[in-house]
């Protein structure tokens, strides 16, 4: 039996494969079957299907379906707004994981009998494009277990996001035939990238957290994550992938999945230094294996991918802050109206030195203090005179009065934007603040 963490990694890894399927073409007749095939295999479902909203009637129309009764579903099932489980999901824009479908009051037995399939367990998630629900994605009856669970629903939402991206951009392509394919690719990747960054911060008593992520191009390699480890403890991660563009953004997705998996396994005992050390070994081994393969086959070597990353844990109950740094600027801490750099022994970016062991530093935070993590896109932001913003200006901005993490990020953002003026952006810019509220 597959361990839950391994199942998560497999599902998340397949999302990158689905992204490649999206970029392989712009015809939904070819893209959607690829997505549904991968979704069905990953979810181990008996059947999967996509229904789109008919803008003329607002009915849900099944455009593609897998499984024994897929063709019958496509030909015979149309749902009026709000009717059935799928209609409810489309109308309310909320995902459902149902493990007793027949007894659910939203179940449309007539439509199910017409399709020839009475499900026992179902996941139904909305697909959104430009803020509107354009359809739904369904998975029916897992093959090797009794019912789907909430983790399955979370993973399937990722599939729905990618499917919506495929459909929306295919329709866009039909209207804008002369649009360059590279620009379309960047739009796809940006949507994918942003969908996997945290949309909400975990509720930690006495703590506010806020982040911003701005790419120099349509997509970039910067990322951040916030993971709750216990009711009072949280992990903050910020990273910078070498390079920019689609490749960096997809590698960013992998980094997010890997770190989330590690944090999930370790729980409240997660060590920032241990996380960086383990990740470094994986990346370095992969880089050397790739180089060996290319050399043995006389292939032109690809540039290796390195990852700058800071990992922090903070426990609001004790005020203990633990942090480890791999190749990013030192965090800055605001204390009593002044700011100081949290320098550490640190180490190089992940993937550069095999066998590297990272050290961990500890600091006690007190009420009213604010921690700022950032990538070098902030400190190295340049104005028209080619002068860098620098750590000192970041510290000055953070030292200004603020009430919470959002205020702190906004202060720094306003200062750097004023500083660079009309100068072009040279690098991605990501920062995240944690504010420990005064008791």
N, C-alpha and C positions, 0 to 999 in steps of 0.2 A: 504493500500500500504506500502511495506517495505521501511524504510528510507535507504538512500545510505550507511550510516555508518554501519547499521545493516546488509545490504547485503554484505558489504565487510567482516565483521566479520564472517558471515556464510560461505562465500566462502573460506576464509583463514582457518577457522576451518576444513572444509572438506578436505583441503590439507593434514592435519595430518592424517585424516581417510584414504586418498589415500595412504599415506606413509605406513600405517599399511597393506593395501591391497598388496602393493608391497612386503613387508616382509613376507606375508602369503604364498608365493610360488614363484617358479622360472620358471614356465611354462607360457609363454605369452598367451597361449590359455585360461588360467584361470585368469591371472592377468589383462589383457587388458579389458575384459568385465566388471570387477569390476570398473576399472578406468573410462571407458566410461559411465557406469551407473551413477556414482557419478558426472562426468562432465556434463552429460545431465541434471541431476536434479538441480545441482548448477547453471548452466547457463540458466535453464528453456528453453532448446532448443528443437526444433522438432526432430532433429537428430544430431548425432556426428559420426565421423569416423576417422580412422587412416590409412594412406597410407605409405608404406615403399619404400625406393629406392632399386630397383633390381640392385645389383652391376654388373651383367652381361650386362644388357641393359641400365642401368641408368633410366629406366622408373619408374614411381610411380605406385605401386600396392596396391590396397585397401585390407587390411588384416582383417579388422573388421569394421563394420558399424552398427549403430542403426537406429531406425525409420522404417517407413512403407516399404521403398525401400532398406533397408540395404543389404539384400541378393543379390539383383540385382546389387547394386553398387560393391560388392565384386566380383561378377562373370563376369561383363561386362566392367568395367571401368579400363583402363590402360592409363596413360598419359606419353607422350614423354617428355624428358627434356625441361623445359621452357613452355610447353603447358598448357593452362588453368590457373586458379588462383592458384590452388595447385602446378602446375608445376613451376609457377613463384616464389612462396614462397620457394619451395625447392631449386631452382636454385640461388636465391638471398639471402636466409637465413634471410628474413625480414618478420615480421608479418603484416597481413592486416586485417583491419576491414572495410567491404564494406557494405553500406546500400542501394545500387542500383545495385545489382549484374548483372542484365540483361544488363544494359548499360555500364558495365565495359568492356573496350577493351580486357581485359585478359580472359573474360568469355568464356568457351568452351561450346557452346550450344549443339553441337553434343553429347558430353559426358554426358551432363545433361539430354538430351532427352533419351539417351540410358538407363540412370539410372532411368528415370521416375520421376525426381524431378527438378523443376525449382525454385531455391531459390530466395528470395527477399533480405535477409540479411545474411551475412556470416562473421565468424571469421576464419582465417586460419593462423596457427603459425607453425614455423619450430621446429622439434625435433632434438637435437644435442647430440652426444655422442663422447667423445674424440676429440672435436673441429670440427667434421664433421656433416653435416646435414644427418640424416639417414631416415628422413621421415617428414610427416606433420600431424597435428591434426586439425580437422575442427569442427565447430559448425554451424548449419544451423537454421535460422529462430526462434527467440525467440517467445514463445507461448503467452505471455501476454503483449507484447509491440511491437511497430512498428519495431524497429531495435536495434541491439547491439550498445553499445557505447565504448569509448576508455577504460573505467575502466573494462568493460567486457573483452576486449582484454588483458589487463594486467593480470587479474586473469587467463585467459586461457593459458597464457604463463607459469604460474606455473604448470598447469596441463600437459602441453607439456613437461616440464622439468622432471616431475615425470614419465610420460609415456616413455620417452627416457631412463631414468634410468632403468625402468623395462625391456625394450627390450634388452638394452645393456648387462645388467647383466644376463639375461636369456640366451643369446647367449654365454656369458662367461662361464656360468655354464655347458653348454653342452660340451665345450672344456676342462673344468677343473673340472671333476666330483668329484675329491678328495679334492677340496678346502673346507675349513671349512666354515660352514654356518654363524658362528659368524663374520668372517672376511668379508664375503659378506654383511652382515647386516650393518657393520660399513662403508663399502664403499658406500652403498646406502645412509645412513644417512649423511655422509660427503658431498656428492653431493647435497643432499637436503639442508643441513645447509648452505653451501657456496652460493647456488643459491639465497638465500634470504637476504644475506648481500649486502649492496649497492655496485654496480659495478662502479658507477660514483658519484662524489660529485657535489652538486648543485652549480650553478654559483652565488656567492655572491661577488659583487665588493669589491676589497681591501682585500679579504680573501682567503687563501689557506687552504685546509683541507686534511689530509691523515691519513690512519689507516692501521694497520696490525693485523692479527688474526692467531695465531698458536696454535694448539691443542697438548696436551701432548699425547693423543691417536689419533686414526684415526678421532674421533669426540669428541667434547667437549661441555661445557656449556657456554663458553664466547660468547658474541655477541656485536655488535655496530650498531648504526644507525645514519644517518644524514638526517634531514627533513627540507626542506625549508618552512618557515612560512610566509615570505613576500619577496619582491625583495631584501631587505637588511638584513633580519633576518633569522637565522638558529637555529635549535635545534640539539644538540649533545647528544647521549645516549650511555652509555657503561654499560655492565652488566655481571654478573657472576652467573650462576645457580649452586646450590649445586650439587655435583656429576659430573660424566663424562659419556661418552658413549652415546648410542642411546637415552635413556630416556631424558638425559639432552639436547641433541641436538634438539629433537622434542619439548621439553618444551621451548627451546630458540626460536623456530619458533613462538610459541604462544605468547611469550613476545613481539616479534617484531610486530606481527599483532596488539596486544592490544595497544602498544604505538603509532603505526602509526595511529590507529583509533582515539586515544585520541588527538593526535596532529592535525589530520585532522579536528576534530570537533572544537577544540579551536582556531586554526589558529594562528595569530600573538599575540593573548592574552594568549597563552599557558604559564602556570606557572610550573616551574620545581618542586616546592614543592607540588603543587596541583596534578601533575601527580603521584609523588611518594606516596602521601597520599591515593589517590584513588586506585592505584594498590595494596598498602599494605592491604587495607581493603578487597579487593577481595581475595587475596591470603590467608590472615589470616582466613577469614570466610570459605573458601574452606577447609583449613587444619583442622579446628575444626569440620566442618561437616563430613569430612572423618573419623576423629578420633571417633566421636560419632557413626557413622555407624558401624565401625569396632568393637567398644566395645560392641554395642548392639547385634551384630551377632557373637560375640566371635571369630572374625577373628584376625589373627596376624597383628598388626599395621604396616603400611608402613611408612618408614621415610618421614617426611614432606619435601616439596621442598621450599627452601628459595632463594631469588634473591637479590644479591648485585647490586646496580644500582646507577649511577650518571647521572643526567640530567642537561644539560646546555643550556641556550639560549644566543645568541650573536647577537646584532644589530650593523652592521657595520656603520650605519648612525650616531649613537650616541656614539658608543664604549662601550655600557652598556653590561656587562656580568652578568647573573644571574645563580646561581647554587644551587643545593641541592644534598645531598649525603645520600645514604642508605647503609651503611656497606662496602664501598669500600675505598681504600686508598685515601687520599686527593689529589686533582689535584695539579700540579706544574706549576708555571708561571715563564717564563724567562723574566727578565726585565733588560735592560742595561747591558748585559753580566753576570748577576747573576740570580740565580733561588731561588724562595721562594715557600713554601707550602701554598696553599689556604685552611687552616683549617676552618672548619665550625662546627656549633652545630650538624649538621647531625643527624644520628639516626641509629638503627640497620637495618639489611637486611630486605627486604620486606617479609611479611608473618609471622614474628616472634611475633609481638606485635599487637593484635587487637586494633583498634582505635588510633593508633599512628599518631600524626600530625608532619609533617616534616617542618622545617624552611628553608628559602631561604636567601642566601647571595648575595650581589651585589658588583661588582668591575668594575671600568672603565679601559678599555684597551686603550693603545696608540700604534701608529704605530711602528712596529718592534718587538712587544712583541709576545710571543708564549705560548699557553696553552697546557699542556699535561694531558690527562686523561688515566688511566691505571688500570688494574686489579691486584690483589695481586700476580698473576703469574709472573709479572715483578719484583716487589720489593722483593718477596720471592724466586726468582730463586737462586739456590745454586750451588756452585762449588764443586769439589771433596773433599774439606776440610769441607763441610757442612756449609760454610759461606754464608749468604744471600747477594744478590746484594744491597738491601736496598735503601731507599729514597735518602740518601746523594749521592750515586753514580749516581742515576737517575738525580738528580739536577746538578751534575758536568757535565754529558754528555749533558744535555739540554742547559747548559750555554755556550757550545762551539759555535762558529760562524756558522750560517746557514741562508739560504736565503728564505726558505719556509717551509711549514709543512712537506713535504716529506723528506727534508734534516734533519729536527729535528727527525723524526721517525727513519730514517736510522742511525743517530748518536747514538741514544739510543740503537737501535738493535745491532749495531756493538759492542758497549761497553758491553752489557750484554752477547752476544755470546762469546766475548773474555774472559769475567770473568768466565763463567761457564765451558768453555773448553769442555772436553769430558764427563762431568757429565750428567747423564740422566735427562730428563725433568720431573719434578714432577707435574706440573700444567699447565693449559692452560695459554697462554700469549696473551693479547690483549692491544693495546694502540692506541690512536688517538690524533693527534695534530691539533690545529688551530693556524695559523699564521696571524696576523694582519699586513698587508703590510704598510710600511712607505709611507706617501703621497708624 
